[in-house]
């Protein structure tokens, strides 16, 4: 006789399953490789289940049919697995699993795997929370846990971790006050106050200038794959909360001021990133400013205030995650080869000792710069072409900012191509592991980039329910 199907509330299942994986990873944290394998397998499995659920495919668990309910209630509050939320959840889990898999060849800090899975577990509740305030609070709780992920990898990493937490906390305050001004009995000028609070709160979370320092600080101080994790999983959740708020209260965006702020602060972020990246002499900072240029491009796309712009911004989140996979994996191997020294001058001859890792790193940097034939170009150039046709004032800064990142990357490439330093004894096993993971990274990102259909499906499902731009 067949066993009856196992029925569970979907949002609760994903949260509890992720936390169970986090507990196992914590118990195994003394054996880093094993802890990473468990974390990667757990997140990829849960991400695959979320994607199958998005496509209405049957699920099974330990040989039993699994039926995940669309919602559950706790203390009168609802968490739901609407298709748009399920798409974001699938993306976050799958990308996290890939990051954990590609981080296995180098130390990221003992807390990276268990607390990284914990962050994703809390974010799963933020994604599925029906009430706006609970989503914001859970986002903040995930940022608190992310401190352990960011600060556990390298000496001095606490600076970037606590700046990230401080600015997230600062952003949450106006966002929690905002609903008070949207109540029916709110004062006459309540809508204007609510709009200001939204601009301030999301401006910080969107890392607009002058709040872009959190992105650069995290890049300069955190372990490479910890940076990839934070910059890959938090932005989709922030965007989803922003879209949900706009859907519930389209009057907040009717004047278009929020979109104008996103547009011109995106230009500012790209200009700052491109100018400073060109003169960087440290890998972490170079990656940070390259990511800032790409982040600015996403803000410009969002600032178009159209459905096409929103789709471009969402797709950039996908391609940026692939770029960060390349840079994070390559930088991990380079830090190992240089004994955690991130100065470009320490990389002489590195192209001969870590060829595939160097190729992965520069592939990621050029992708963040939007160079053709890279994942970043798939998101950047449709936007640039649209801007050239409508408003070249925003297009040319993006093109020149990408060139600035290219100049900084070429400086690093010149260092790697220089004459090797006097021979020193290197661990041959470590070199072979680096070679294997470099090959795996290049193949994996190349495969994912050349098969974009699942990712575009996720973006389409994410945006399908947000109709507020049609009335803005």
N, C-alpha and C positions, 0 to 999 in steps of 0.2 A: 504494500500500500504506500502510495506516495505521501511524503510528509506535507502537511499543510503549509502554504506560503507564510513567510515571516513578514509581518506587517509592522512598520515602525514609522514615526513621524520623520520626514525627510530632513528638515533643518537640524533636528536634534541628533539624528543618526550621524550626519557629517561632522558635527561638533564633537560628539562623544568618540567617534572613531579616530578623529585627528588627535584628540587628547590622549587616547589610549596609545597611539603610535608615539606621541611625545613622551609618555611615561616609559615605554620600552626603550626609546632612544636614550632617555636620561639614565636608566639602569645600566645601559651598555656604554656610557660615555667614556669609560676608561679604555675601551676598544673602539677608537674613533672610526675606523673603517667599517666595522660591523654596525655601529650606531648610524653611520651615514647610509649604509645599504638598507637598513630597516626604514629610515626616514624617507629615502627616495622611493622605495617600493611602496610604502604606505601611501604617500602623496600621489604617486602615479596611479595607483589602484583606485583611490578615491576620486581623482580627477577623471579617470576613464569611466567610472560609474556615473559621475555627474554628467559627462558628455553623452553617454548612452541614454540617460534619463532625459536629457534635453531633446534627443532624437526619438523619444518614446520607444526605446528598445527595452526588452525584458532584462531584469537583473537577477543575479543569483549570488548567494553567500554560503560558502561551505556546502555546496551541493543543494541548497534549498532555495526555492524561488523567493525573491525579496521584493516586497511591495512597500515603496516609500510614500507615505502620505504627503500631500502638498503643504501642510501647515500644522502647527501646534500652538497651544495657548499656555502661557505661564504667567501667573499673577495678573491675569486679564490682558496681557500683552501678546501679540501675535507675531510669529515668525513664519514666513511663507517661501515656498520654492516656485515663484513665478518664473516663466521662461527667461526673462531678462536677468533675473538674479542667478538662476542656475547656470547661465552662460558665463557670467563673471566668476562664479564659484569654480566652474570647470577650468577656466583659464588660469586662475590663481593656483589651483592645486597642481595642474599639469606643469606649469612653469616652475613651481617650487620643487617638484620632483626632479625635473631636469637639472635645476641648479644644484640640488643635493648630489645628484649622480656625478656631475662634472667637477664637484668640489672635492671628491674623494682623494685626489692625488696630492693634496697639500693641506697643511694645518690651517684651519679657519677659526680655531678657538674651541674649547671643550663645550661651550654653551651653544654653538652654532646650530647643531642638529636638533637637540631636544627643544630649545626655546624657539628655534625657527618653525618647527611644526606647531608649537603652542601658539605662536603668532598667527599662523594660518588658521588654526582652529578658532581662535577668537574672531578673526576676520570673517570666517564663515558665518558666524552669528551676526556680525555687522552687515554682511551682504543680505542676509535673509530677514533682518528685522523690519517689520512693517512700519513701526513707529520711528519717525525721523530722529527723535532725541536718543532713542536706544542705539540706533546706528552710529550716531556721533560719539556716544559714550563708549561703545565697544571699539570704535576706531581708536579712541584715546587709550583704552586699555591695551590694545595691540601695540601701540607706540611705546607704552611703558615696558611691555615684554621685549620689544625690539631693542631696548637698551642693552639687554644681556647678549643679544645676538651681535650687536655692533661693537660692544666694549670688550668682548671676550677673545678677540682675535689677535691684536697686536698691542705692543706697549704704546701708551698715549692715545688709544682709541676712544677713551672715555670722553674726550673733547667733542668729537663728532656725534657720539651717542647722546650726550646730554643736550647738545644744541638741538638735535632732532626732537628730543622729548620736550624741551622748553618751548620751542616754537609750535609744536603740535598742541601743547597745553594752552598756549596763548591763543591759538586759532579756535580751539573748542569753546572757549568762554563766550565770545559773541554768538557763536552758532547755537549754543544752548539757550541764550537769551532771546534769540530771534523769534521762536514760535509765539512768545508772549505778545508780540506786535502784530500777529496775524489772526488773533482771536476776534470774534465779532464785536466785542465791546471795547476794542482797542481805541486809543485816541485818534484824532482826525489825521494827524501827520504820521501815523504808525507805519504806513507802507514805505515812506521815505526812510524812516529809521531802520526798518527791517532790511531794506535794500543796502544801506550802509553797512549794517552788521554782516550781511551776506558777503559783500565785497571784501570786508576786512578778514572775516574768517576763512573764506575760500581763497582769498589772495595769499594768505600765509600757507595754507595747505597746498595750493598750486605752486608754491615756491617762487612767486613773482619777486622781482627786485623791489625792495632791498632785502627780501627774505630768502633770496637764493643761497645765502651763505650756509644754510643747513645742508644743501646738496653738496656743495664743495667741501665742507668740513667732513661730512661722512665719507666722501671719496678719498680725501687726503689721509684719513686716520683709520678707517675700518679695514678689515680683511677684504680682499677683492670680491669673493663670492658673497660675503655679507652685504656689501654694497649692491651687488646684482639682485639679491633677494629683496632688500628694502625698496629699491627703485623699480622693481618689477611687480610687487604685490600690493603696495600701498596706493599708488596712483589709480589703478582701476577701481578700487573701492571708493576713493575720494570722488572720482568722476561719477560713479553710480549714485552716491549720496547727493551730489549736485544735480544730476539729471532728475532724480526722484523728487527733490525739492522743487525744481522748475516745473515738473509735471503736476505736482499738487497745487502750486501757487504760481501760475504763469504771469500773474500781474507783477511779480518781482522783477521780471525780465522784459516787460513791455517797452520800457524806454530805451532798451539796448545799451545802457551804460555799463553793465557788467561785461557784456561782450566787447565793448570798446576798451575797457581796462585790460581784459585778457589779450586783446589784439596788440595793443601798444606795449604792454609789459612783456609780451612774448618777443616783440622786436627788441626791446631793451635787453632781455635775457640772452637772445642770440648774439647781439652785438658785444655784450660783455664777455660771453663765453668765447666768441671767436677771437677777440682782441687779446684776451689774457692767455688763451690756449697757445697762441703762436709763440709766446715767450717762455713757456713752462719748461723746467728742467727736472721735474719729479713726475714719476709715472702716475701716482695717485691723483695729483692735482690736474694733470693733463686729461686723465679720464673724466674727472669731475667737470671740468669746463667743457669738454666735448659733449658730455651728457647734458650740460646746461644749454648748449646750442640746440640739441635735439628736443629738449624739453620746451625751449622757447618756440620751436616750430609747432609743437603740439598746441601751445597756447594760442598762437596765431590762427591755427586751423579752428580751434574752438571759438575764437573771437570773430569768425565770419558770421556767427549767429544764424547759420542755416543748417539744414539736415545734412547736406553734403559736407560741410565743415565739421560737424559733429562726427560723421562717419570717418573722415580723415584723421581727426584727433584720436578716435578709438583705435583705428588701425595702427597709428604710430605707437600706441602702447604695446601692441604685439611685436612690431619690428624692433622697437627699442629693447624689449626683453631678449630677443635673439642677439642683438648687438652686445648687450651686457653679458650674455653667456660667453661670447667670444672673448671680450676683454677680461672678464673675471677669470676664466680658465687660463688664458695666456699669462695674465699678470701673476697668478698663483705660482706658475712654474718659474717665472722670471724672479720673483721674490725668493724662491728657494735657491735658485742658482746664484743669487747675489747676497745670500745671507740676510734677507729682509732689508737690504739697502735699495731704496727706490730712486736714487739719483740716476739720471741718464748716463752720466760719465762712468758709472760702474758696470755698464753693459757692453763693454768692448768685446768684440768677438762672439757675442751671445748668439748671433744668427747661425754660427757654425756649431754651437753646442746644443741649442734648443730651437732648431729651425721651425718645427711645426707650432710650437708655443708662441714664438715670435710672430709667425704668420697669423695665428689666431688673434693675438693682441692687435696687430695692425689692421686685420680685417674688421675687428670690432670698432677701432678708432675711426677708420674710414667710413664704416657704416653709420656711426653716430654723426659723422660729418655730412652724410648724405651723398657720398660718392656713387656714381653709377655702378651697376652690377653688384651692389651690396643690399642687404635687407633694408637698411635705412633709406635707400633711394626709393624703394617702393612706397614709402609714406611721404617722403619729402618732395619729390618732383611733381606729383600730381598737384600738390598744394602750390608749389612755385609757379607752375604753368597757369594755374587759376589766378594767382596773384598778378602775374605779368599781364594777363588779359584785363584785370579789373583795377589793380592798385599796385603799381611797381614800387611804391615807397616801402612796402613791406617785403617785396620779393628780393630786391637786391641785397638788403642786409642779411637775409638768409643765405644767399649764394656766397657772399663775401665771408660770412661767419664760418661756413663750411670750409672755405679756402683757408681761413685762419687755423682751424683745427688740423687741416692737412699740413700746414707749415710746421705746427708743433709735432705732428706725427713723423714728418720727414726728419726733424732734428733727432728724434729717438731712433729712427731707422739708420741715420748716419752713424750714431753711436754704436749700434749693434753691428754695423758693417765694418767698423774700424778694426785695426789690427788687434788680434787677441792678446790679452795680457799674458805674462809669463805663465807657463803651464803650472797648474796646480792640481793636486790629487782630487778627483771627483768621484763620487759614488756612482758606479756604472749602473747599478740597479735603479737609482733615482733618475738617471738620464733615460733609461729605457721606459720607465713608468711615465715620465714626462712626454716622451715621444708617442707612447700609446694614447695618452689622454689628449694630446694635441691632435692626433689623427681622428680620435673619436669626436672631439669637439667640432672639427671642421666638417666631418662627414654628417654629424647629427644636425648642425645648423644648416648646412647645405641641403640636406634632405627635407627638413621642415620648411625651409624657404621655397624650395622647388615644388612643394605640395601645399599650397596656401588654402585649399578649399575648406578644411576644418576650421582654420583660424578665421577666415572670412565668414563662415557660417556662425561662429561664436559672436563676431561683431554684429552681424545682421540680427541675430536673435536678441542681443543685448539692447539694440536700439529700437526694435520693432514696437515696443510698448510706449516709447516716449514721443508723444505727439505735440508737446508744448511748443516746439519750434514752428509749427504750422500756424500758430496764432500770435507769435511774437512779432 
